[in-house]
């Protein structure tokens, strides 16, 4: 039986101390990670950034159809 050939990489990214998005109560989205409380960035926030940014990794440069 052949062994699977894939690698899963999980990384932490640092962002400046800004409230990129908030929950329904207006508070920053946070989660405990290790011994610290970290700010969480929602997938909607990241997707908007990918749509709006204009660099080599932007969706507009990758010829991805936009709905």
Beta strands, then each sheet from edge to edge (+ up, - down):
strand 1: 30-33
strand 2: 36-39
sheet 1: 1+ 2-
end
